[in-house]
Amino acid sequence: MSDAREIAGQALSSAQGDEAEAMVLAERSGLVRFAASEIHQPTLIENAVVTLRIVRDGRIGVASTNRVDADGLRELARRAGEAADSAVAEADFPGLPDREPLPEVAGCDDAVAELGPEDQAQLARTAIEGAEGTDVYGFFTSGLTEIAVASTRGIDAHQRMTDATTLVLAAEEGLSGYADQTTWSAAGIDPAAVAREASEKAARTRGAKSIEPAAYRAVLEPYALADLMNYFGYDSFGALGLLEERSYLAGRIGEKVFDEKVTIVDDALDLEGLPKRFDFEGMPKQRVTLIADGVARGVVWDGTTAARAGEGHKSTGHAPPPIFRQYGPLATAVKVQGGDAESTDELCELVGDGIYVTRLHYLGIVNPREGVITGMTRDGTFRIRNGTIAEPLVNLRFTVSVPQMLEDVPGLSREPKLYNISDFYGERYPAGLRAPAIATARFNISGVGSAPGV
């Protein structure tokens, strides 16, 4: 595997400009897919991508390559320089940041880093064998990622990270169930348990019934809540959305916006997540309180949005990769704090009568300013009757205002679950969102779809 730190230094030495920054993402990973309980399509990747940013007279040029030999890096510097020369100067660009001390975090496990193709295939077979009489589809993947950032302002940041994910969909005609598991440590890998969860859920979905569109009380498993928070956070938890007034939090900082049981943070230093030391500019990661006891407290910042906002604002370590600067800083380590419920059964008792949702798909943002999201339930939707899970339901169309859903929260499960969003920036950059299961007094069902199954 290429040395990300060395490549970043070599790329920086080729750059010519007022300021320059090199960012390298290198990975060695494998993925083993399975379908109808048969392994197929094993994939191995060993790659390094270097992105060079050059600043000339306030104009910014960015170029990327995976050619990391001397000729490739010289060509990269030439292209980034040409891009800067043809760009328009950015009046609000504060310049590249100065070096700051970085926190020390864990997040790299040699046992995960050393998993090879045969190990990954065996873990996929373990998932298949763990299913109970149902065909399973999904994958096992693990990898080692190195990130390095070097700049002419003295930045020299480096981290090695591991991650492993098992995803299982148990499905046949008329039934389906889902489960996944993500960890950075080998101690957290248990494909058989993931498959059992998915197949047990699938067995309960046969004979699904329809339901009338309406607003229901509901229990959402961590998978479903994590999906909603991920989409809600695109606009609402970043400083650019706040400054452009696309964020639900715009004009509401300091106000009570959710049930007092709801606390949400972005914490890349959390060892139960996928820990990070620094962002894509080499700035130290900070824990940011977004919502505290239902009150809106803040958003995440990078240097550009902090400079635009003016005095009293600074980067919280959330700069995106240079090629994604137009999206501004994004919260990629969100954690919804857990509550007092020991299980989803307790949450169902709090709901009394309503619906139970395992996971979501086909999500779309309808109104970012009001946090309205639409999509479909999937792979385990049920009625709740008299405080217990009852008959299975077909897939349902929902359209919810996330803030409205979080206004009245009867309960949250105790332990948040880690949910993989590692494809956030299109490369293998281990990122995760932690969420508990939730009971809500309002979840709007707006239509009815098909029965579960393949």
FIDREN-753798 format. One line per 2 residues: for each residue x, y, z of C-alpha. Coordinates in steps of 0.1 Angstrom, whole numbers. Layout:
BEGIN
X/Y/Z ~ ...;
This chain:
BEGIN
0/0/0 ~ 13/35/-9;
26/57/18 ~ 0/85/19;
22/109/39 ~ 52/105/15;
30/111/-15 ~ 15/142/0;
49/156/5 ~ 61/148/-30;
29/164/-45 ~ 34/195/-25;
70/199/-36 ~ 58/200/-72;
33/227/-66 ~ 40/264/-76;
18/291/-62 ~ 12/314/-32;
-1/285/-12 ~ -6/248/-19;
-21/218/-1 ~ -19/181/-10;
-45/156/3 ~ -40/119/-2;
-65/91/4 ~ -50/56/1;
-69/23/6 ~ -64/-14/6;
-97/-31/8 ~ -118/-61/-3;
-155/-67/-8 ~ -172/-101/-12;
-208/-100/-24 ~ -233/-129/-21;
-266/-134/-37 ~ -292/-162/-32;
-268/-175/-5 ~ -239/-179/-30;
-207/-160/-30 ~ -199/-140/-62;
-181/-109/-74 ~ -151/-106/-50;
-134/-72/-54 ~ -100/-61/-43;
-88/-25/-44 ~ -54/-10/-37;
-53/26/-48 ~ -42/61/-38;
-58/93/-49 ~ -40/126/-44;
-57/159/-47 ~ -36/191/-51;
-50/226/-44 ~ -30/256/-55;
-38/292/-47 ~ -25/320/-69;
-36/356/-63 ~ -68/344/-46;
-76/320/-74 ~ -79/284/-65;
-71/255/-88 ~ -78/218/-79;
-68/186/-96 ~ -67/149/-87;
-49/118/-99 ~ -41/83/-89;
-8/84/-108 ~ 15/88/-79;
49/84/-96 ~ 71/115/-101;
58/121/-137 ~ 21/118/-125;
26/143/-96 ~ 44/168/-119;
15/165/-143 ~ -9/170/-114;
8/202/-103 ~ 7/215/-139;
-31/209/-141 ~ -38/224/-107;
-18/254/-116 ~ -36/258/-149;
-69/255/-131 ~ -59/283/-107;
-48/306/-136 ~ -82/302/-153;
-103/305/-121 ~ -120/336/-108;
-106/350/-75 ~ -126/342/-44;
-130/373/-23 ~ -142/353/8;
-115/326/7 ~ -95/330/39;
-64/312/27 ~ -52/279/38;
-51/273/76 ~ -21/273/98;
-10/241/116 ~ -27/233/149;
-22/204/174 ~ -42/173/166;
-59/150/190 ~ -48/114/194;
-75/88/187 ~ -78/51/181;
-96/38/150 ~ -70/14/134;
-70/-23/142 ~ -42/-44/128;
-64/-75/128 ~ -89/-57/105;
-61/-42/83 ~ -46/-77/78;
-78/-94/66 ~ -71/-108/31;
-93/-121/3 ~ -97/-156/19;
-106/-141/53 ~ -132/-118/37;
-147/-147/17 ~ -149/-168/49;
-166/-140/68 ~ -191/-138/39;
-197/-175/41 ~ -202/-172/79;
-230/-147/71 ~ -246/-171/47;
-244/-200/71 ~ -259/-178/99;
-292/-173/80 ~ -320/-195/91;
-337/-211/61 ~ -339/-179/40;
-318/-169/9 ~ -295/-140/18;
-280/-112/-3 ~ -254/-87/7;
-217/-84/13 ~ -188/-83/37;
-162/-56/32 ~ -131/-45/52;
-102/-22/45 ~ -74/0/57;
-75/37/47 ~ -47/62/51;
-53/99/49 ~ -26/125/48;
-27/163/44 ~ 3/185/38;
4/222/31 ~ 28/252/26;
13/266/59 ~ 30/238/79;
2/212/79 ~ 15/176/82;
-14/155/93 ~ -17/117/90;
-40/89/101 ~ -46/52/94;
-81/39/98 ~ -98/5/95;
-135/-4/89 ~ -155/-35/84;
-191/-39/74 ~ -215/-68/71;
-248/-62/53 ~ -274/-89/49;
-308/-88/32 ~ -328/-120/38;
-354/-122/10 ~ -376/-145/-9;
-410/-141/-27 ~ -433/-123/-2;
-408/-117/26 ~ -377/-97/34;
-356/-86/64 ~ -325/-65/68;
-295/-61/92 ~ -260/-46/91;
-231/-41/113 ~ -201/-17/111;
-170/-16/133 ~ -133/-6/131;
-122/-34/154 ~ -121/-71/147;
-138/-77/181 ~ -170/-61/166;
-172/-84/136 ~ -200/-110/138;
-215/-118/104 ~ -236/-148/117;
-254/-125/142 ~ -262/-100/114;
-276/-128/92 ~ -297/-142/121;
-312/-108/127 ~ -321/-103/90;
-336/-138/86 ~ -356/-137/118;
-370/-104/107 ~ -378/-117/72;
-397/-147/86 ~ -422/-123/103;
-430/-104/71 ~ -449/-131/51;
-485/-122/44 ~ -481/-85/46;
-513/-63/48 ~ -520/-28/36;
-528/2/57 ~ -546/35/52;
-524/66/47 ~ -525/87/79;
-503/100/107 ~ -493/72/130;
-474/68/162 ~ -443/48/153;
-412/30/164 ~ -382/34/141;
-352/11/144 ~ -317/27/144;
-314/19/106 ~ -345/41/99;
-336/69/122 ~ -300/70/109;
-312/74/74 ~ -335/103/83;
-308/120/103 ~ -283/116/75;
-305/133/49 ~ -317/159/74;
-281/168/83 ~ -271/175/47;
-287/210/49 ~ -294/215/86;
-262/206/104 ~ -236/224/82;
-227/261/84 ~ -232/267/47;
-269/257/49 ~ -272/280/80;
-256/310/62 ~ -277/304/31;
-308/299/52 ~ -315/264/38;
-310/249/73 ~ -339/241/95;
-318/256/123 ~ -314/290/105;
-330/316/128 ~ -336/290/155;
-303/287/173 ~ -310/289/210;
-346/279/206 ~ -363/247/217;
-369/228/184 ~ -373/191/195;
-385/171/224 ~ -362/176/254;
-352/139/252 ~ -334/146/219;
-297/155/220 ~ -276/153/189;
-238/159/185 ~ -212/155/158;
-183/137/174 ~ -156/123/152;
-135/116/184 ~ -161/90/196;
-144/56/199 ~ -177/39/194;
-179/54/160 ~ -152/56/133;
-128/81/149 ~ -110/109/130;
-82/132/141 ~ -86/159/115;
-106/171/85 ~ -96/174/48;
-76/206/55 ~ -57/190/84;
-76/209/111 ~ -83/191/144;
-117/175/148 ~ -139/189/175;
-170/176/192 ~ -199/199/182;
-232/200/201 ~ -260/204/175;
-290/199/197 ~ -289/197/235;
-321/186/253 ~ -342/197/224;
-325/231/220 ~ -307/241/188;
-271/249/198 ~ -250/251/166;
-237/236/134 ~ -203/224/121;
-179/249/104 ~ -149/249/81;
-125/278/76 ~ -143/293/46;
-178/295/63 ~ -163/307/95;
-145/336/77 ~ -178/344/59;
-197/345/92 ~ -172/368/107;
-159/374/142 ~ -166/347/168;
-166/318/144 ~ -138/293/136;
-134/259/120 ~ -146/229/140;
-126/205/118 ~ -153/199/92;
-137/210/59 ~ -148/187/30;
-124/175/3 ~ -114/204/-21;
-135/189/-49 ~ -166/191/-27;
-161/226/-13 ~ -194/238/-29;
-213/217/-3 ~ -196/233/26;
-188/216/59 ~ -209/185/66;
-216/166/97 ~ -202/131/90;
-200/118/126 ~ -235/125/139;
-246/108/171 ~ -282/108/185;
-279/102/222 ~ -297/72/236;
-325/72/262 ~ -338/49/289;
-355/21/269 ~ -338/-13/271;
-354/-26/239 ~ -377/-18/210;
-403/-39/229 ~ -404/-11/255;
-407/15/228 ~ -437/-4/213;
-453/-4/247 ~ -449/34/248;
-465/37/213 ~ -494/15/221;
-510/15/186 ~ -490/24/155;
-464/11/131 ~ -429/-4/134;
-403/5/108 ~ -370/-14/103;
-353/7/75 ~ -360/32/47;
-349/36/11 ~ -355/59/-19;
-352/89/3 ~ -355/124/-11;
-354/159/4 ~ -387/177/-3;
-382/209/17 ~ -348/214/34;
-358/245/52 ~ -386/226/70;
-367/193/71 ~ -393/174/50;
-381/141/36 ~ -400/114/16;
-392/78/9 ~ -403/42/14;
-402/18/43 ~ -386/-16/36;
-376/-50/49 ~ -397/-52/80;
-427/-29/85 ~ -454/-40/110;
-484/-28/129 ~ -481/-22/166;
-512/-32/185 ~ -517/-30/222;
-480/-23/227 ~ -466/-53/208;
-456/-59/172 ~ -484/-75/153;
-491/-82/116 ~ -466/-74/88;
-473/-45/64 ~ -465/-39/28;
-438/-13/20 ~ -452/22/28;
-446/56/13 ~ -438/82/40;
-435/120/39 ~ -423/134/72;
-410/166/86 ~ -381/154/108;
-385/183/132 ~ -422/175/136;
-414/138/141 ~ -390/148/169;
-413/172/186 ~ -429/145/207;
-406/115/215 ~ -421/91/240;
-387/72/243 ~ -353/63/228;
-334/30/232 ~ -304/31/254;
-275/22/230 ~ -270/40/197;
-260/17/168 ~ -233/26/143;
-245/30/107 ~ -221/30/78;
-220/62/56 ~ -185/55/43;
-194/65/7 ~ -201/101/19;
-175/116/-4 ~ -173/89/-31;
-140/73/-18 ~ -134/49/10;
-134/73/39 ~ -147/55/70;
-176/75/83 ~ -205/65/106;
-237/78/121 ~ -248/65/155;
-285/64/163 ~ -308/46/188;
-343/33/181 ~ -369/59/186;
-406/61/195 ~ -424/90/179;
-459/103/183 ~ -461/113/146;
-449/95/114 ~ -468/104/83;
-477/76/59 ~ -487/91/25;
-491/60/3 ~ -489/23/0;
-463/3/-20 ~ -456/-34/-28;
-453/-64/-6 ~ -418/-73/7;
-396/-98/-11 ~ -375/-102/-42;
